[in-house]
Amino acid sequence: MEQNQCCHHQHGHAECIRIVPIFNHLEDAQMDLIAESAKTLHLQKGEMLFRAGEEDDTLYIINSGKARIYRLSESGKEQLIRILNPGDFTGEVAIFQPGSIHESYAEALQHTSICLIKREDLQKYLLEYPQIALKILSEVTLRLKDSEKQTTQVAIENVESRIISFLAENIEMGSGDSPTVTLPMSKKDLASYLGTTPETISRKFTTFEELGLIKQLPKREIKIIDLDQLLLHSK
């Protein structure tokens, strides 16, 4: 693991614990207690949090910034698993399976601050506050459903349908009759996530735009001009 800087400022740790759903249901005193055993790691863009094959014995919580989790196929092709934003976490397998090994890679997409809690510390809190384990189980179950959906889409849907489904699922709430989508990742990562190429993503977006279904805006924003027609286009 490439560590730029590790520090021990309790304020930052407490903030980190408060933004993650698996802890923020606890009382303040309980969250402060958990924060005492946390450490903070700062990564610059492109630095690795962990690599496949390394020991998996830590829960990582994104405090600020963004990271991506991906795997490599035998041919060396990347498959994006998910993007981690503030409040997201990874490493939960380590909590329940001592001796486990990372099967994926985690890379900072920008300057990122991460809270680390070691397995032995977290297990102590799980015994004291069993509701944490239920929250973790709920989150892992949602991830499993997303993973199964992603696998099924890549297997049976054409790339156009996968792109349209992704856009529809990421429409921002309350954006009216012409909703917008802010892509949560680069076209390269989106292509990896959807099992296609960046060129295909760009080509399909251009086609949708020419058909008057979407409008591409700066900063990865896409305005949906006609959602109904866009969804019909995926049939």
QUISULCOR-V738447 format. One record per run of one state. SS is the DSSP state (2 for helix, 1 for strand, 0 for the rest). FROM is the first residue (numbers start at 1). LEN is the number of residues. If there is no record, write none. Layout:
ss->SS from->FROM len->LEN
ss->SS from->FROM len->LEN
This chain:
ss->0 from->1 len->4
ss->1 from->5 len->3
ss->0 from->8 len->2
ss->2 from->10 len->10
ss->0 from->20 len->8
ss->2 from->28 len->9
ss->0 from->37 len->2
ss->1 from->39 len->5
ss->0 from->44 len->4
ss->1 from->48 len->3
ss->0 from->51 len->4
ss->1 from->55 len->1
ss->0 from->56 len->2
ss->1 from->58 len->7
ss->0 from->65 len->2
ss->1 from->67 len->6
ss->0 from->73 len->5
ss->1 from->78 len->7
ss->0 from->85 len->4
ss->1 from->89 len->2
ss->0 from->91 len->1
ss->2 from->92 len->5
ss->0 from->97 len->4
ss->1 from->101 len->1
ss->0 from->102 len->3
ss->1 from->105 len->4
ss->0 from->109 len->3
ss->1 from->112 len->7
ss->2 from->119 len->10
ss->0 from->129 len->2
ss->2 from->131 len->26
ss->0 from->157 len->2
ss->2 from->159 len->11
ss->0 from->170 len->1
ss->1 from->171 len->1
ss->0 from->172 len->8
ss->1 from->180 len->3
ss->0 from->183 len->4
ss->2 from->187 len->8
ss->0 from->195 len->3
ss->2 from->198 len->13
ss->0 from->211 len->3
ss->1 from->214 len->3
ss->0 from->217 len->4
ss->1 from->221 len->4
ss->0 from->225 len->2
ss->2 from->227 len->7
ss->0 from->234 len->2
